[in-house]
């Protein structure tokens, strides 16, 4: 007889509940943790630790109006400071009072908000790009969450309708510059709307910006751009830029950076489709070239649009490989407005989260390493019908990735989703292509460049514990006695640093990156010898002093010396023997011998028996001897191969010995003639 087991309702519910791997990765934060009571029309969200307390804060840019300004376009932007995992609205304290209402935070038409250190003082500053033909705003951080507005003195006082802004060191001078899209005159986004030129504001290093658009940017009007994205498309270690366009007849734009001046590289390089609203960049196929995900410009129609994946062709452009990397059954038509890369399952692959507009579903696309497949419901059913923007980061310091959504138009309540069911971050950072440029010579500077990311976008300071050039000198163990020099982020996933070569015999070195969860990755250790520029590699000291000896040998060998002694030998010698001896070595000195011997170590001899040292000893012989002895050793400054490895060894003594040996050979030949 079979036994029947009766389960209680709580036990049954527990068994039927989804396991952590099956459950949605994120759950909505409680109102006690985060509560947006303003419910403004938010268009962008920024994550940054603006008060420096070690917890990531949240900034929202707020503005009303879709294709033109409206009566309710002016809102105040929001700053939620993170107090040990609980968010407190400090908008008034951060942005100050409004000029017309001292009891309200300052009002504007903020379309985009960014937090970076623009003046290099170690404190984050805040840039607010405004729209509907207004002037933008800049707040300089004083530390501890205190800010001072400097908009009138530090920003161009020109009226723009900004659609997006991105930050990077565009001209390579070590500070952060600002690039903005300008929608032009309203109404925007219509077929006959004029659009505006993409603008570049250069930083003077102190947080004062100058508009250099006329000289540095293509004079091309872009009709309704929602997105800028810096990308080093050609791996030349500067930032190029992608510009989306919702209403252009062709599609988006690719501008290439040529030393701080941008040129239009779109034709033939950026596959054209109409309607792009967002670009996200990441190396998807592991070839060390960055690829692109585009939103809203794939196939579709009234029921939404598919997205695209453009793979870098390693020749300054892209090919559309959407069908392979994002199959149509997974890439269903939608109204996705923004995406971000992240790694919620800690498998060291860049997954993709998509925030959608209106009734369209938000999605989490998991990357296998070859293609994307989707989870249509990454968080529990809740009203997120107006996702304009999203950002990802660890908000509560539990090493799990969280998500913030900025909502507008359809539904205006911003939300935070905590990654309670996401995996803890145990994945190491990714260090891709990297170079060491320069001479490993004492006192010289090595320029270091690397592409480093943590499978998320965008890169932010709070994502990292350290990114460094790590080294040890002479026989020190790099695992025990390593010293470090910091690398700095300057756009896309690019890092750089300058390293002054120290006074040592050799150096071991590598690049290391440690993320906020303390996962650490390093490149393989490389080792090279360091050259000393003060060491002279010549045979001078062993051959001559300040005297200048010259020997002239004709058929009647005669010797002349400037030491006041003169000797004449009437003996005649004729040598018709012919011989060729050759030897070569790679050495720190060079020696060559040509008929009958030549040494440049620095010693040289040119037959007629001639030896020239750097102390000016020379011999000239007019005999018709056809002897040719060639001993050569060549070296130069240390050069790096593609992997940053110096593959030449140095030995300063061999060249001098070669020169002395050649001079001895001359003496033997002369004695034979006598």
C-alpha positions in Angstrom: 0.0 0.0 0.0 1.4 3.4 -1.0 1.8 6.0 1.7 0.4 9.4 1.1 2.4 12.4 2.4 0.4 15.5 3.3 2.2 18.8 3.0 1.1 21.9 4.8 0.3 25.0 2.8 3.4 26.9 3.9 5.6 24.0 3.0 4.0 23.6 -0.4 4.4 27.3 -1.1 8.0 27.1 -0.1 8.6 24.2 -2.5 6.8 25.9 -5.4 8.6 29.2 -4.9 11.2 30.0 -7.5 14.8 29.2 -6.6 17.3 32.1 -6.6 18.5 31.2 -10.0 14.9 31.2 -11.3 13.8 34.3 -9.4 13.9 37.8 -10.9 17.3 39.3 -10.1 15.9 42.5 -8.7 13.2 43.6 -6.2 11.9 47.1 -5.8 13.4 49.0 -2.9 11.0 49.9 -0.1 9.8 53.5 0.4 11.9 53.6 3.5 15.0 53.0 1.3 14.1 55.2 -1.7 11.0 57.3 -2.2 10.6 59.8 -5.1 7.8 62.1 -3.9 8.4 64.8 -6.6 7.5 62.5 -9.5 8.9 64.9 -12.1 9.5 64.0 -15.8 13.0 62.5 -15.5 15.1 62.1 -18.6 18.5 61.0 -17.3 20.0 59.4 -14.2 23.6 59.5 -13.0 25.2 57.4 -10.2 28.2 58.9 -8.4 29.5 59.3 -4.8 29.2 63.1 -4.8 29.8 63.4 -1.0 32.7 61.0 -0.8 31.3 58.8 2.0 31.8 55.5 0.1 28.1 55.0 -0.9 26.8 55.7 -4.4 24.4 58.6 -4.7 21.6 59.2 -7.3 21.1 62.3 -9.5 18.1 62.8 -11.8 17.8 65.4 -14.6 14.2 66.7 -14.8 12.4 68.6 -17.6 8.9 68.7 -19.2 8.1 68.8 -22.9 8.7 66.3 -25.7 9.3 68.2 -29.0 9.0 71.7 -27.5 9.0 73.5 -24.2 5.8 73.7 -22.2 4.5 75.5 -19.2 5.6 72.7 -17.0 9.1 72.3 -18.5 10.9 73.8 -15.5 11.6 71.4 -12.7 14.3 71.1 -10.1 16.9 68.3 -10.5 17.1 65.8 -7.8 20.0 64.6 -5.6 19.5 61.6 -3.4 22.4 61.1 -1.0 23.1 57.5 0.1 23.3 57.3 3.9 24.4 53.7 4.5 22.0 52.3 2.0 19.1 54.7 2.6 18.5 57.5 0.2 17.8 61.0 1.5 16.6 63.8 -0.8 19.2 66.6 -0.6 18.3 68.4 -3.8 18.0 71.8 -2.1 21.4 71.5 -0.4 23.1 70.4 -3.6 21.6 72.7 -6.2 20.7 75.6 -4.0 17.6 77.8 -3.9 15.7 79.0 -6.9 16.2 82.7 -7.8 12.5 83.3 -7.8 11.5 81.1 -4.9 14.1 80.8 -2.1 12.1 78.0 -0.5 12.4 75.7 -3.6 15.5 74.1 -5.1 16.7 75.8 -8.2 14.5 75.2 -11.3 15.8 74.6 -14.8 15.2 72.5 -17.9 17.8 69.8 -17.2 17.9 67.1 -19.9 21.1 65.4 -18.8 23.2 65.3 -15.7 26.8 64.2 -15.2 29.2 64.1 -12.2 32.9 64.3 -12.8 35.9 66.1 -11.4 36.3 68.9 -13.8 38.8 71.1 -12.0 41.1 68.3 -10.7 40.7 69.0 -7.0 39.6 65.5 -6.1 36.0 66.4 -5.6 33.2 65.5 -8.0 31.5 68.4 -9.8 28.0 68.3 -11.5 27.1 69.4 -15.0 23.5 69.9 -15.9 22.8 70.2 -19.7 19.6 72.0 -20.2 17.2 72.1 -23.1 14.5 74.4 -24.7 17.0 77.1 -25.6 18.5 77.8 -22.2 22.0 78.0 -20.7 23.4 75.0 -19.0 24.7 74.8 -15.4 27.8 73.8 -13.6 28.3 73.1 -9.8 31.8 72.7 -8.4 32.2 70.3 -5.5 33.8 71.5 -2.4 33.8 68.1 -0.7 31.3 66.5 1.7 28.3 67.1 -0.6 28.7 70.9 -0.7 28.5 72.6 -4.1 28.9 76.1 -5.5 27.3 77.1 -8.8 29.7 78.7 -11.3 27.6 78.5 -14.5 28.0 82.1 -15.5 31.8 82.2 -15.2 32.7 78.7 -16.3 30.3 77.7 -19.1 29.6 79.3 -22.5 26.6 81.5 -22.0 24.8 80.4 -25.2 21.3 79.1 -25.6 20.9 75.4 -26.6 18.4 72.6 -26.6 20.6 69.8 -25.3 19.6 66.2 -26.0 22.6 64.5 -24.4 26.1 65.2 -23.1 29.2 63.0 -22.6 32.4 63.5 -20.8 35.9 62.6 -21.8 39.4 64.0 -22.3 39.0 64.8 -26.0 42.2 66.7 -26.7 44.6 64.6 -24.5 45.5 67.4 -22.1 44.6 65.6 -18.9 41.2 67.1 -18.1 37.6 66.3 -18.8 35.9 68.1 -21.8 32.1 68.2 -22.6 30.4 67.3 -25.8 26.7 68.0 -26.3 24.0 67.4 -28.9 21.9 70.4 -29.8 18.4 69.9 -31.0 18.2 73.4 -32.5 15.0 75.4 -32.6 11.7 73.9 -31.5 9.6 72.1 -32.6 12.3 69.4 -32.7 12.2 65.9 -34.2 10.0 66.7 -37.1 10.9 66.0 -40.7 11.6 69.7 -41.4 13.1 70.5 -38.0 16.5 72.1 -38.5 18.4 70.2 -35.8 21.7 71.5 -34.5 25.4 71.0 -34.7 27.1 68.7 -32.1 29.1 71.0 -29.9 32.5 70.6 -28.1 33.4 72.6 -25.0 37.1 72.3 -24.0 38.2 72.4 -20.4 41.2 74.7 -19.4 42.1 72.4 -16.6 40.4 74.5 -13.9 36.8 73.7 -14.9 36.4 76.7 -17.2 35.0 75.7 -20.6 35.4 77.3 -24.1 33.2 76.5 -27.1 35.5 75.3 -29.9 32.7 73.8 -32.1 33.5 76.0 -35.1 37.1 74.8 -35.4 36.8 71.3 -34.0 33.5 69.8 -35.1 31.8 68.9 -38.4 29.3 71.5 -39.2 26.5 69.0 -39.7 23.0 69.5 -38.3 21.7 66.5 -36.4 17.9 66.3 -36.1 16.9 65.2 -32.6 19.8 63.3 -31.1 19.1 61.6 -27.8 22.5 60.0 -27.4 26.3 60.6 -27.6 28.7 57.8 -26.9 32.5 58.1 -26.9 34.3 55.1 -28.5 37.8 54.4 -29.7 36.7 52.8 -32.9 40.2 52.4 -34.4 42.3 51.6 -31.3 44.5 54.7 -31.6 43.9 55.6 -28.0 41.8 58.7 -28.5 38.0 59.0 -28.2 35.9 59.1 -31.4 32.1 59.7 -31.0 28.8 58.1 -32.1 25.8 60.4 -32.4 22.3 59.0 -32.5 19.6 60.6 -34.6 15.9 59.9 -34.2 14.7 61.9 -37.2 17.6 62.0 -39.7 16.9 60.7 -43.2 19.8 58.3 -43.0 20.8 57.4 -39.5 23.3 58.2 -36.8 26.8 59.6 -37.2 30.4 58.6 -36.5 32.9 61.4 -36.0 36.6 60.4 -35.9 39.0 62.2 -33.5 42.1 63.5 -35.3 44.2 65.2 -32.5 41.2 66.9 -30.9 39.5 67.9 -34.2 36.7 65.7 -35.4 35.9 64.7 -38.9 32.8 63.0 -40.3 33.7 59.3 -40.8 30.1 58.0 -41.2 30.0 57.1 -44.9 31.1 53.5 -45.4 31.8 53.0 -41.7 28.5 53.2 -39.8 25.7 51.1 -41.3 22.7 53.3 -41.6 19.2 52.8 -40.2 16.6 55.4 -39.2 15.6 56.1 -35.6 18.5 55.4 -33.2 17.9 56.5 -29.6 20.8 54.9 -27.8 24.3 53.5 -28.3 26.1 51.2 -25.9 29.7 50.0 -26.6 31.5 46.9 -25.5 33.9 44.3 -27.1 31.5 41.4 -27.7 33.7 39.0 -29.6 37.0 39.4 -27.7 39.1 40.8 -30.6 40.1 43.9 -28.6 38.0 46.2 -30.8 34.9 47.8 -29.3 31.5 46.9 -30.8 28.1 48.7 -30.6 24.6 47.9 -29.6 22.1 50.4 -31.1 18.5 50.8 -29.9 15.4 51.7 -32.0 16.9 51.6 -35.5 16.3 48.0 -36.4 13.5 46.5 -38.5 10.0 47.1 -37.3 7.1 49.5 -37.6 4.0 50.5 -35.7 4.6 47.6 -33.3 8.0 48.7 -32.2 11.5 48.4 -33.6 14.3 45.8 -33.2 17.7 46.7 -32.0 21.0 46.1 -33.7 24.5 44.8 -33.0 27.4 46.3 -35.1 30.7 44.5 -35.0 33.9 46.4 -35.4 35.6 45.6 -38.7 39.1 46.7 -37.4 39.3 49.2 -40.1 37.6 52.2 -38.6 34.0 51.0 -39.1 31.3 48.4 -38.4 29.3 45.6 -40.0 25.7 44.8 -39.0 25.8 41.3 -37.5 22.5 41.6 -35.6 21.1 38.3 -36.9 24.1 36.3 -35.5 24.5 38.0 -32.1 20.9 38.8 -31.4 18.6 36.4 -33.3 15.2 37.8 -34.4 13.2 35.5 -32.0 15.1 37.1 -29.1 15.3 40.5 -30.6 11.6 41.2 -30.7 10.3 44.7 -31.8 10.0 47.1 -28.8 10.3 50.7 -27.8 13.5 50.4 -25.8 14.8 53.8 -24.8 18.0 53.0 -23.0 20.4 50.0 -22.3 23.3 49.3 -20.1 25.9 46.5 -19.9 26.1 44.6 -16.6 27.1 41.1 -15.2 24.4 40.1 -12.7 25.3 36.4 -12.9 29.1 37.1 -12.4 30.1 34.9 -15.4 32.4 37.6 -16.8 30.3 38.2 -19.9 28.5 41.4 -20.7 24.7 41.0 -20.3 22.4 43.7 -21.4 19.5 45.4 -19.5 16.9 47.3 -21.6 14.5 49.9 -20.3 11.4 50.3 -22.5 8.8 53.0 -23.0 5.0 52.8 -22.5 3.6 49.3 -22.1 6.6 47.6 -23.6 8.5 45.1 -21.3 11.8 45.9 -19.7 14.2 43.0 -20.5 17.4 41.4 -19.3 19.4 39.9 -22.2 21.9 37.2 -21.1 25.0 36.8 -23.2 26.4 33.4 -23.9 29.6 34.7 -25.4 28.1 34.2 -28.9 24.6 35.6 -28.8 21.9 37.2 -26.6 18.7 35.5 -25.2 16.2 37.2 -23.0 14.4 37.2 -19.7 11.3 39.3 -20.4 10.7 40.2 -16.7 13.9 41.0 -14.8 12.0 42.6 -12.0 8.6 42.0 -10.5 5.6 43.4 -12.2 5.4 47.1 -11.3 4.5 50.3 -13.1 7.6 51.2 -15.1 5.7 52.4 -18.2 7.9 55.5 -18.8 11.5 54.4 -18.6 13.6 57.1 -20.2 16.9 56.2 -18.7 18.5 53.6 -16.4 21.8 53.2 -14.5 23.4 50.2 -12.8 25.8 50.0 -9.8 26.1 48.6 -6.3 24.0 50.9 -4.2 24.0 49.1 -0.8 27.6 47.7 -0.9 26.6 44.1 -0.9 28.6 43.4 -4.1 25.4 42.8 -6.1 24.4 44.9 -9.0 21.4 47.2 -8.6 19.3 49.2 -11.1 17.9 52.7 -11.0 15.2 53.8 -13.6 14.4 57.4 -14.5 10.8 57.7 -15.7 8.9 60.3 -17.7 6.0 61.1 -20.0 3.8 58.1 -19.3 4.6 57.5 -15.6 6.9 59.7 -13.6 7.8 57.9 -10.4 11.5 57.0 -10.4 12.4 53.7 -8.8 15.3 51.7 -7.4 15.6 47.9 -7.8 18.0 46.1 -5.5 19.8 43.0 -6.8 18.8 40.7 -3.9 18.6 37.7 -6.1 21.6 38.6 -8.3 24.8 36.8 -7.9 27.5 38.3 -5.7 30.2 39.9 -7.9 33.0 37.4 -8.0 34.1 38.1 -11.6 37.5 39.6 -12.2 37.8 42.8 -14.3 38.7 42.5 -17.9 42.1 44.0 -19.1 42.1 44.0 -22.8 44.6 45.6 -25.3 47.4 47.6 -23.6 50.6 49.2 -24.7 53.8 50.6 -23.1 55.3 53.3 -25.4 58.7 54.8 -24.9 62.4 53.9 -24.2 63.2 52.0 -21.0 66.0 54.4 -20.3 66.7 56.1 -16.9 64.8 59.4 -16.8 62.7 58.7 -19.9 58.8 58.5 -19.7 56.8 55.4 -20.6 53.3 56.2 -21.8 50.8 53.5 -20.7 47.4 52.9 -22.3 44.9 50.1 -21.6 41.3 49.2 -22.1 39.9 48.0 -18.8 36.2 47.4 -17.8 34.1 45.3 -15.4 31.5 44.2 -18.0 29.3 47.2 -17.2 28.6 50.5 -18.7 29.4 53.3 -18.3 32.7 53.2 -16.4 32.5 55.2 -13.1 35.1 55.9 -10.4 33.1 54.1 -7.8 33.4 50.9 -9.8 37.1 50.6 -8.8 39.3 50.2 -5.8 42.4 50.8 -7.9 43.7 50.6 -11.5 47.5 50.8 -11.5 50.8 50.2 -13.2 52.6 47.8 -10.8 56.3 47.3 -10.9 59.4 46.0 -9.0 63.0 46.9 -9.5 66.1 44.8 -9.9 65.7 41.5 -8.1 62.7 42.5 -5.9 59.7 40.1 -6.1 56.8 41.9 -7.7 54.4 39.7 -5.7 55.9 41.0 -2.4 57.6 44.3 -3.0 55.5 45.9 -5.8 55.3 49.6 -6.2 52.4 51.3 -8.0 51.7 54.2 -10.2 48.0 55.1 -10.8 46.2 55.0 -14.1 43.5 57.4 -14.9 40.3 56.9 -16.9 39.8 59.3 -19.8 36.8 58.1 -21.8 35.1 54.9 -23.0 36.9 52.1 -21.1 40.3 53.7 -21.7 43.0 54.3 -19.0 46.4 55.9 -19.2 49.4 56.9 -17.2 52.9 58.3 -17.5 55.8 56.4 -15.8 59.2 57.9 -15.2 61.8 55.2 -15.6 63.8 55.0 -12.4 67.5 54.5 -11.8 67.8 50.7 -11.8 69.2 47.8 -13.8 66.0 46.1 -14.6 62.3 46.3 -14.0 59.4 43.8 -13.8 56.0 45.3 -14.5 52.3 44.7 -15.2 48.9 46.4 -15.2 46.4 45.5 -12.4 42.8 46.4 -11.8 40.7 45.8 -8.7 36.9 46.4 -8.8 34.7 47.6 -5.9 34.0 44.0 -4.9 37.8 43.5 -4.6 38.1 41.2 -7.5 41.6 41.6 -8.9 43.1 41.0 -12.3 46.6 41.6 -13.6 48.3 41.2 -17.0 51.3 38.8 -17.2 54.5 40.1 -15.6 57.0 41.5 -18.1 60.7 42.1 -17.5 63.2 44.2 -19.2 66.6 45.8 -18.7 66.9 49.5 -18.1 69.5 51.5 -20.0 71.7 54.1 -18.4 72.2 57.1 -20.8 75.4 58.1 -18.9 77.3 54.9 -19.8 79.4 55.5 -23.0 80.0 52.3 -25.0 83.3 52.9 -26.7 86.8 51.5 -26.8 88.3 54.9 -26.5 89.8 54.6 -23.0 91.7 51.4 -23.9 93.1 52.8 -27.2 94.2 56.4 -26.9 94.5 59.4 -24.7 94.2 63.0 -25.7 96.9 62.5 -28.3 95.9 62.1 -31.9 98.0 59.4 -33.6 97.9 59.0 -37.4 99.7 56.4 -39.4 100.2 56.7 -43.1 101.4 53.6 -45.0 102.3 53.8 -48.7 104.4 51.3 -50.6 107.3 52.7 -48.4 105.6 52.3 -45.1 106.0 55.5 -43.2 104.8 56.3 -39.6 104.0 59.7 -38.4 103.0 60.5 -34.8 102.1 63.8 -33.3 104.0 63.0 -30.2 107.0 64.8 -31.8 108.6 61.5 -32.8 108.7 60.7 -36.5 110.0 57.5 -38.0 110.4 56.5 -41.6 110.7 52.9 -42.7 112.0 52.3 -46.2 110.8 48.8 -46.3 108.3 48.1 -49.0 105.4 45.7 -48.6 102.9 44.6 -51.1 100.1 42.2 -50.1 97.9 40.8 -52.8 96.2 38.3 -50.6 92.4 38.5 -50.5 90.3 37.3 -47.6 86.8 37.9 -46.3 86.0 37.3 -42.7 82.7 38.3 -41.3 81.0 38.0 -37.9 78.1 39.7 -36.4 76.7 40.0 -33.0 73.9 42.0 -31.4 75.6 43.9 -28.7 75.5 47.2 -26.9 78.3 48.4 -29.0 78.9 48.3 -32.8 81.9 47.3 -34.7 82.5 47.0 -38.5 85.6 46.2 -40.5 86.0 46.9 -44.2 89.2 46.1 -46.1 91.0 45.1 -44.1 89.2 45.9 -40.8 86.8 48.5 -39.5 85.5 48.8 -36.0 82.9 51.2 -34.8 82.8 50.3 -31.2 83.6 53.2 -31.3 86.7 52.0 -33.2 86.9 51.8 -36.9 89.6 50.7 -39.4 89.5 51.2 -43.1 92.1 49.4 -45.3 94.6 50.7 -46.0 95.0 49.5 -42.5 92.9 52.1 -40.8 91.7 52.2 -37.2 89.6 55.0 -35.9 88.6 55.2 -32.3 86.4 57.8 -30.7 89.6 59.4 -29.3 90.6 60.0 -33.0 93.2 57.4 -33.7 93.3 56.8 -37.5 95.4 54.7 -39.9 95.4 55.1 -43.7 97.1 52.7 -46.0 97.2 53.1 -49.8 98.2 49.5 -50.4 96.1 47.6 -52.9 95.3 44.9 -50.4 91.8 43.5 -51.0 91.4 42.0 -47.5 88.0 42.6 -46.0 87.3 41.7 -42.4 83.9 42.5 -41.2 83.0 42.3 -37.5 79.8 44.1 -36.6 77.8 44.5 -33.5 74.7 46.7 -33.5 72.4 48.0 -30.9 70.1 50.9 -30.3 67.8 52.2 -27.6 65.4 49.7 -26.1 62.3 49.2 -28.3 59.1 47.4 -27.4 57.4 44.8 -29.5 53.6 44.6 -29.8 53.3 43.0 -26.4 55.4 45.7 -24.8 58.4 43.3 -24.5 61.9 44.4 -25.1 63.6 41.6 -27.0 67.2 42.8 -27.2 69.8 42.0 -24.6 72.7 44.5 -23.8 76.3 43.8 -23.0 78.4 47.0 -23.0 81.8 45.3 -22.9 81.7 43.1 -26.1 81.9 46.0 -28.5 85.1 47.4 -27.0 86.7 44.0 -27.0 85.8 43.5 -30.7 87.4 46.8 -31.5 90.6 45.9 -29.7 90.7 42.5 -31.4 90.5 44.2 -34.8 93.3 46.5 -34.0 95.4 43.5 -33.0 94.6 41.9 -36.4 96.0 45.0 -38.1 99.2 44.8 -36.2 99.7 41.1 -37.2 99.1 41.9 -40.9 101.6 44.8 -40.8 104.2 42.5 -39.3 103.6 40.0 -42.1 104.3 42.6 -44.7 107.6 43.5 -43.2 
